[in-house]
Amino acid sequence: MELPALTYFVALIDAGSPAKAAEALGVSSSTINHAVQSLEQSMEFPLLLRTPKRRHPEAIPTACGQSLYRSAVSLLRWGAEIVSFPQDAPVRSQSLLPLSDLQLLLQSGLTLRMIGYFLTVCEVGSVAKAARRLSLSQPTLSRQIQKLEKILNRELLIRSPFGVRLTPGAEALMEGCQRADQTYRSIMRDENFSYFRQFRTLRLASMMPSSSDSSLTLTLARLVRLWRERRYQPTLTVSTLAAPTMVEGLLGDTYDVGLTDLLDIPPNLDHMDLETSDLHLVFSREHVPSGATLATLIEGNTLAIPAFGTGLRRLTDQFLEHTGVAPQSLFETQSISLMLRLVIDGTCCAIMPAGSFRQQDVDSLPLPPRYRMTTRLIWKKAHSNPASIERLKACLLENRRRMGPEAGRFRKSAA
């Protein structure tokens, strides 16, 4: 969602028809219609009442469209003021926003993305640090800030080797930008749309991380951060749960997509292989005889194993069956973090993937290469919003590339 799309939508409601709005803004009717349709797709609910009985119906907003209109007018009025008035000019009245102001705002090139970039630079006090946070190159971010300065016809940042300082004009602008950012966020989280929220939220179910430092935890944290910083829509939520519950939720549309280690994917789910990890037998550093092997360690200890239905449980069972090794006893749990705690305390040993434990906490021996755990993204083939799934896949792969070689091997494949 950007200012041009909101401008076209507000102009359409005010003018009453695509043709009148297009004439006032100097664009084509198809541009107006396409912008409104894109808004409806991104927000995932209808903004206009439509009837097949009328060829050119009047632009009448739905209840959700009316709520968006009110928020958009507030945001666009602020945008029109800063691009057309000096910073010390009086605030405009709250009457209907003239179409001429909408046209001026459209021609200025001002975007919410620029505002977000500016606020990030203000927050961290450095263009270089802001560029890293926004996943941009420093020259790209600098050009965007310079473009914003040109649009507003004022200098915003005083650059130095130690970072940047805000000019007096920028300090006055920052407060307005923060209000604009809050208005934007309220548009996407408006309580008036609460009963549509389940359709506007991308619900990711993930297997349970072993600890706050595990590779899965880092993957999820970086995904949420990237999704938020780039203001991707719909809103992303993450739930951690057991694999069988995840599959049931995907098939029943409780969740949109899952992150799991399942080996057998149901035929009505698609998947992408994200990461393949080596497996290790993990055990306490204390009281381990020199020269201990996988077999002797397992046979002399309690083995903590994950619950049925997970890929890690299948691989653990396969290893025990193929090698003929029998542990002293078994302890089953759905919590990977509990398994790791039991290992650190010396109560159990466990088979766990690389990246789920820290070498300074435990000791480990690798399993043969044939036993590898694959983390997969799974989703329903008939998902109603495939574009959001594609965006999520791209974000996960981008994060994995940034994590470097230590993230493991990853490959993309479709089921």
Number of C-alpha atoms within 10 A of each C-alpha: 18 13 21 21 21 23 25 25 29 25 27 26 19 18 18 15 19 25 17 16 23 20 12 16 20 10 15 14 17 12 14 23 19 13 20 22 18 13 19 15 15 17 21 18 17 17 24 21 13 16 9 7 7 8 8 12 15 16 18 17 19 15 15 16 19 16 17 22 22 12 16 21 20 15 23 21 21 18 24 22 17 18 21 16 13 12 16 8 10 9 11 12 8 9 7 9 18 12 18 13 19 25 19 15 24 21 13 17 14 21 16 18 16 17 20 19 21 24 19 19 25 20 11 14 18 19 24 19 16 22 19 12 15 19 13 13 13 16 12 11 22 18 11 17 21 17 15 23 15 14 16 19 13 15 16 25 24 11 13 9 6 8 15 18 17 18 14 12 14 21 15 14 19 18 12 16 21 14 13 20 18 12 17 20 12 13 20 17 14 16 12 13 17 11 9 14 19 14 17 21 18 21 21 23 27 22 23 19 19 22 19 13 13 17 21 21 18 18 17 18 14 17 20 17 14 19 18 13 15 12 14 15 18 21 20 17 12 17 13 15 17 19 24 15 13 25 25 12 16 22 16 11 14 15 23 25 27 26 25 27 26 23 16 9 15 14 9 11 18 19 21 18 20 22 19 19 20 19 25 21 21 28 27 20 17 11 7 12 10 6 6 11 12 16 14 14 21 23 15 14 19 21 27 24 23 24 19 16 17 19 21 25 19 17 18 18 13 13 17 14 11 8 10 10 15 17 18 12 13 15 15 13 14 17 18 21 18 15 25 27 16 20 23 20 15 18 15 24 30 26 26 28 24 24 21 21 23 14 12 7 15 18 19 21 15 16 17 11 9 10 18 18 21 21 21 23 25 28 25 23 14 10 16 11 15 14 11 20 19 10 13 20 15 12 17 19 18 13 17 22 14 10 15 10 10 11 19 17 15 19 10 12 11 8 13
